[in-house]
Amino acid sequence: MKSNSIFYSFCILVTLCWGITSCDGFLKEKSRDALPEEEGYSNISELYLNAVASLYNYIGGNADSQGLQGTGRGIYDLNTFTTDEAIMPTRGGDWYDGGFWQGLFLHKWGVNNDAIQATWEYLYKVIMLSNNSLEHIETYALTHSDAELPGYRAEVRAFRAMYYYYLMDLFGRIPLVLHSNVASKDIVLSERKNVFDFVVRELQETAPLLPAQFSNRSGNYYGRLTRPVAYFLLAKLALNAEIYTDNNWTDGVRPDGKNIFFEVDGTTINAWQTAEAYCDKITAFGYRLEPDYTANFAVYNESSVENIFTVPMSKTLYTNQMQYLFRSRHYNHAKALGLSGENGSSATIEALQTFGYDTDLQDPRFDFCYYAGTVYDLKGNVVKLDDGTVLVYEPWKVKLDISDEPYEKTAGARMKKYEIDDKAMKDGKLMENDIVLFRYADVLLMKSEAKVRDGRDGDEELNQVRARVGAPERVATLENLLAERQLEFAWEGWRRQDLIRFRQFTRTYSSRPQLPDEENGYTTVFPIPEKIRQMNPGWEQHPGY
């Protein structure tokens, strides 16, 4: 059952209780139904609700480009449909959408892409709300000394750092804004490494003050940024340090992780050792692999011992949506489940090859992640098309544009990863399966990769993950680790980051030729949205755009 903890009750029942009054340009966030300041922060309970808990309204979403996952045309789509993992084929009159989906897949998104701009604005909106919250906490602390204040301050700082992590990952060079009252003339672009250093420092300083609790479990810490979540982010930052400390990502030269140093528990260690150290800290909390892979994505999956950070979902308590299953299933498939569908997203040819689909070596996780072949309803009945023929998904027929071809409506293996909630509402988008953001299998694969990059043996951690699903052992090479991340994390939103780290993002693959000059890596970051840049004429657009 879902938690009735006070902060999520607040998210449903109360509107925002602050007003941000003086931030120019793209950072402006107007107040909605704001209460007088003195009524929103007069005691520690109100401070928590209005300055800390209310930020969690924005982790999920129900509109385009809002939330860390669950909705379309936002962070998840920019990290998924720009890669060799997933494709949104044009199917006649469906899914062309002005060339948007083809543009993502072909890396032809340009500087005027509305979804890229909306994603930028969403991330900065939450950062500005976080800045405002910190200012209210500091004002309150001038006249109060409640014991909870250091923890609340740390939680908001860590929350803001997480949003800067996503911005830095997507956009590279960005403004680092730490106050809600700031004039446009004072907003400048910060080099990527400077943002990286800030995020690492904020998380390292705040982690010891965060509760050592499981964020994915029902209760007072459900859905919150706790210490294990901060450690997960620090592991990711260290693992990607070669990318994030590189201020010139188009010159073909990267820093060496062995020469990038962090201080952890008073010891100076390199990036790979740092990633491993934070992975070990997460293990020490008691996370482990679920014996059943699918339990992580089940209806009511709060009991998972593997999930570290999730988007809380509920048909009745929250408005967060999960649109990915809805937009992937064929209309008749969805109808047979009592839900709805948009007949869109599919696995790429490269994903099928990585999974060994349709061979004797097919990975066991394929059937957990994809619908392929003949389609059945929940009772085992064959699903039929409108003309009475059996609905059969044809994975190998997928390509970028399949309009007017025999498999126009049936090409492509479809998303299956989350258990079907047969009581879901709003066409299946309001479901009880919490959306998985971070999980322990990633901790093991991060540790394996870090050890390999540091010149050591990472076989143990890789094969723990493979053994869980009954896959045969493999040697932990970088090539095998990249493949394993595809097998383990299909549809989970990590593929773009992984391909960039493994130097594979700009390569040619099925239906996607390499763009002119793309080999230099300019598409590994998205452009500063042109409308935003024009508001700040001193900003220089990223190279290549």
N, C-alpha and C positions, 0 to 999 in steps of 0.2 A: 504494500500500500504506500501511497505518497505521503511525504512528510507534511505536517501542518505547522512547520516551524515559522516563527514570527516574521522572518524577513520575506518569505515567499507569500505569506498571507498579505503582507504589505504590498508586494508587487501587484497583486490582483486587485486589492481593494482601494488603494490610495494612489492618486496621481502625484506627479513630481511636486516637491515642496520647496523648490528653490527658484531663484531668478538669476540668470547670468546677465549682467547689465551692460557690459562695455567691452565687447571683443569684436574687432573689425574683421571684415572680409570673410573668408571661407570658414573661420573658426567661430562665427557668431552662432549662438544657440539661444533661441528665445524661450522664455519661461512659459509654461502651460499651467493654468489654474494655480498659480503660485500663491502660497500662504505668506502672510507677513513673516519676515525673517525670525522675529523673536518667538513666533509660535512654532517654528519648525525645529528649533535647536535649543530649547530651554532646559532640557535635562538629558542625561546620558542615553536614555532609551530613545528619545526623539532624535538625538544626534546619530545614533546607530541606524535608525530606520531611514533617515533622510540623507545622511552623508555616506553611508556604507551600503546598507542593504539595497537601496534603490538602484545602485549601479548595476545590480544583477538583472534588472529589467532588460538589459541590452545584450546579454550573452546569447540568447536566442532571438528569434524574430518571426514575423508573419508577413513581411513585405520584402520586395526585391532589395538585395544588397544589405539587408539588416541581419545582425547576428553573426556569430563565428561559424555556424553551420545551420543547415535546415532550410534556408531559403535559396532562391536562385539569383544569378547575376551578381554574386558577391564573392567573398573570400574563397569559398569552396569551389565555385565554378572557375575562378581564375587559376586555382591550383590544380584543377582536374582536367578541364576540357582544353587546356593548352598543352596537353601531354600525350604520350603514347598509351595512356591507360583507358581513356574513355572518349567517345565521340557522339555528337548529336547530329545524326545524318539529316540532310534535307530530304523530306519524304513528300514529294509533290508540293502541295500547298502548305504542308506542315513543316515547321522548324527551320524555315529560312530566316524569318524575322529580320529582314533588312540586311542579311549577311552576317548577323552578329555571331552565330555559332561557328560558321565557317571561318570568320575572322579570328576567333579564339584559337581554333585548331591550327590554322595556317600561320599564326603569329602575326596576322595583319590587323592588329587592333587599333593602330594609329593613336593620335594624341587627343582626339575628340570623342572617345568612347564613353558613352553615358554610364555604363556599368562600372568602369574603372573609376570614373569621377565619383559615383555614388558610394563606392567602397571606400575611397579616400575620405569622403565626407562622414561616413558612418564611423570610421575609426577615430577621426579627430573629434567628432561629436562626443564620443565616450571619453576620450582623453580630456576634453575641456570640462566635462561633468566631473571627472575625477579631480582635476585641478581645483574646481570649485568646492568639492567635498573636502579636500585637504585644507583649503582656506577656512572653511567653517570649523573644522576640527581644531585648527590653530587658534582661531578666535575664541572658541569655547575653552581651550586650554589656558587662556590668559586668566580666567577667573575660576577655573575648576581643576581639580586634581584627581579625578576618578581613575581608578586602577586600570580601567579598560582602555584608556586613551592611547597608550603606546601600541596596543594591538590593533586598534581601529586605524590608526595612522599607518601602520605597517601594511595592513590589508589593502588600503586604498593605493598606497605607493606600489605595491606588488601588482595590483590590478591594472594600474596605469602602465607599468612596465610591460605587462603582457600585451597590451594594445600597441605599445611602441615596437615590441618584437614583431608583431604581424605587419606593421607599417614598414619597418626596416627590411623585412624579408621580401615584401612585395615591391617596394618603391626605391630602396637603396638610400639615396640622399634625400632627406626630409627635414622639415622644421622640427626643432626640439623645443616645444613650448611648455613651460612649467607653471604658468599662472593663467587664470581665467580673464584677467584684465590686461590686455596687451594690444597695442596699436599695430596696424599692418606694417608700418615702416620699421618696426622693431622685430618683425618675423623674418628670419633668414634661414637658408638651408644649412643643415649641419651635415658634415661628412658622415658617411655610413659608419666608419669606425667609431666616431664620437658617439653616435647613437647607441652602437653596440656596447661601448664601455659604460655608458649611462645605464642601460638596461641590466647589464651584468652587476654593476655596483648596487643598483636599487634592489635587485633580487637577493644578492648576497647579504645586504644589510638588513633586509626585512624578514628573510626566511626564519631566523631564530625566534622572531617575535610572533610568527604565525602559528595557529593551532596545529598540533601534530595529529591531525584527524583525517579520516577517509572522506574525501569530498563527495564521492559518488553515492554514499549511503544515506538513507533517510535519517533525519534528525536535525539538530541545530546547525550542523556544518554542511548540510546537503547543498551542493551546487556552488560552494564558496571556494575561494582561492586559499587553500591550506598549504602547509609546509611541503608535503609531497608534490603538489602541483608546481610550486616554485622550484623545487629541485629538478623536476622534469624539464621545465623551461631552461634551467641552467645547463642541463645535460645537452639539450638541443642547441643552445647557444655555443657551447664549447665544440660540439660536433661540427657545426657549420662555421666555425671561427675563421677558416680560410676565406670563406665567401664574405662574411660580415665585416672583416677587418680590411677588405680590399676596396679602397676608394676609387680605383680605376679598373673597373671590371671588363674593359674592352681592350686592354693592352696585352692580353695573353699570358700575363704573369700573375701568380697568386702568392700570397704569403704561405709559408710552410708551417703546418700545425705543430710541428716539433719545436718551432721557434716562436710560438705564441704562448705566452705564459699567464697563468692565473695564480692567485693565492687562495688556497683552500685549507682551512683549519691550520693556518700559520705556516703552511708549506708551499713553496713555489713549484708548480708543476706545469707541464705543457698542455696544449689543448686536448690531446687524446687522453692523457692521464686524468685531466679534469672531467671530461665526459664520463669516464669510467668511475671516478670517485662519486659523482652525483648519482650515477646509476646504482652504485652500491648503497648510497644513503637511502634511496627509494626501496631497495630490497630489504633493508633493515627495518622498515616499517611493517613488513609482513605481507606485502603484495606478492602474488604468485600467479602462474598461469591457471586459468580455469581448465579443468579436465576436458570440458566440452566447449569447443571453440564458439559454438553458436550461443552459449549462455550469455556472452557479453552483449549480444544484440537482441535478446529475448524481450518479450513483453514483461514489464516489471523487472528490469535488469539491475535494480539498485543493489541487489545482494552480490553482484559480481566481485570476486576477490582480485580481479585483474584490472578493471576500469579505474582510472585515476582521476579523470576530470570529464564531466559530461554536461550536456545541456539538459536540464530537467524538463520532462515532458509530462503532460496530463491533459486529458480531454476536458476536464472540468475546472482545474485550478489555474492553468496557465494558457497563454495565447501562442506560445512557441509552436512553430509548425515544422514538420519534416516533409519536404516536397519531393525528395529524390526518388522514392519508390513510385509515387504517384505519376511522375513525369516519364518514367521508364516503361511501365507496363503497357501492353497493347490494350486498347479499349475493352475488347471482349474478355481478356484475361482479368482485368480489374473488375469488370461487371460480374464475372463469375465468383469473385471474392466478396461481392456486395459493396465494392468500393468504386473508384473511378480511376482513369488513367489517361495519359496524354501521348503514349506510344512514341517515346523519344530516345533517351540516352541508352547507349549500348557499349559493349566492350570493343576495343580496337582489334585489328588483326594481330598486332604485337602482343597484346594482353593474352589472346588465345594461344599464341605460340609460347609465351612464357609459362602458361599453365599446362602446356602439353595437351591442350584440348583435343579430343577425338583420337588420342593415341593410347598405347598401353602404359605410357608413363604419365598420364594425366594426374595432376596434383589433386589430392583429396579435397582441397579447399575450393576447387572450382564449383562443385555442387552446393557449397555453402554460400557462395557469392553470386552465382549467376543462374538464371533460367535459360535453358537451351533445349532445343528439340521440342518434342510434343509437350503441350501445356496442360496441366491438370488443375482442378479446383481443390479446395481443402478437403473434400470428401473422396478424392481420387478419381473424379469423373473427368473425362476428356473435355477440354474447352474447344468450342467450335466457332468458326467465323460466321458472318451473317449469311453466307451462301450454303452453310451446312457442312463445309469441309473442316477438317481438324486444324486447329491453330498450331503451327509449328514454327518456332523461332529458328532462323538459319544464321548461325554465328558467322560463318565464313563469307557470307554475301554482303557484309557491311562495307560501306565506303562513304565518303563525305557527301556525295549526292547520289541517291538511288531513285530519283524521281522517274516515273514512267517505266520502271523495271518490274519484272514479275514479283520480286521480293520487296517492293517499296515499303509495304507496311509490316513485314515480318522479318526483315534482315536484322541481325544483331542479337547477341546474348544480352539479357536484360538484368538489371539490378535485383538481387534477391537478399542481400546480406542481413537485413533486419527481419525478425519473425513477424508474420502478419498478425496485426491486432484486428481480429474480426469484429471488434466493437468500436473501431476507430470512427471518427467523425470528420466532417468537412472533406469528403472524398478520400479519406484515409490520411489526411495531413495532420490531423489531431490524433495522436496515438500515445500509448503509454510507454513505449520503448524510449528510454533516455538516449539521446544522440551521443555517441562516443567520440570524444576529442582526443584524450590521451589514455593509453593503456600499457600494462606491464610488458606485453610482448615487445613493444617498441623499446622499452628499457633494455631488454636482453639483446635486441638486435643493435641498438646503439652501442652497447658495451662491446659486443663482438666486433663491430666495425671499428671502434676506437682502438681496440687491441691490434687489429690487423694493420691499421694505418700507422700504429706505433711500432710495427715490426714484430708483433707477438701473435700468439695462436688464439684465434677467436672461435674455434670449433665448438667448444662446450656450449656457449650461449646460443649460437645458431642452431645447434641440433636439439637443444631443449625445445625451441619453438617448433621445429619440424617434427619432433617425436610426439608432441601433443596431438597432431592430426594424423599420425601414422605414416609420415613421409620418410623416405630413406635418408640416411645421413649424407651430408655433403661437407666438403672442405670449405672453410670460411675464407674464400677469396673475395676481392672487391666485386668481381663479376657475379659471383654467387649471392653475395649479400644484396646487391641491387635487385636481382631477380627475386630473392626471398622477400624483400620489402614489398614488391608488387604482389606476390602470392599472399602475404599475410595481411596487407593493408589495402587491398582493392576497395575502392569506393570510400576511403576514409580521409581523402584530402591531402595526402602527403607527397604525391608523385612529382609535382613540379619541383619542390624543394630537393627531393632525392635526386632527380635527374640533373639539376644544377650542380649539386655537390659531387656527383660522379661524372661531370663533364659530358652529359648526354642530352641535355635539353634542346640544343639547337640542331641536332642531327636530322637527316632525312629519314622519314618512315612512311608507311603506307598512307596514301592520300595527302602527304605533307612533304613537298620539296623544301629544301633549305632556302631561306630568303637570301637575296644578294647581301653580302657583307655580314650576314648573321653569325657566321662562324666566330666573329670576334666577341660574341656574347652579349650584344647590346639588348637583346630581348629577354635576357635573364632578369631584368628588372622592368617593371611597367613604367611608362612615361608619367611625368607630372601632368595631370589633366590640364589641357591647354587653357580652359576657362579659369582655372585656379592660377595658373602661371601668369596670365594676362592681368590678373588682379594684383600681382606682385612682380612688377616689371624688372626688378633686380635679380630674379631667379633665372638661372640658366637651365635650359632643358637638358635632360640626360643625353649622353652621346648616342648617335644613331637615329634619333627621332627628329 
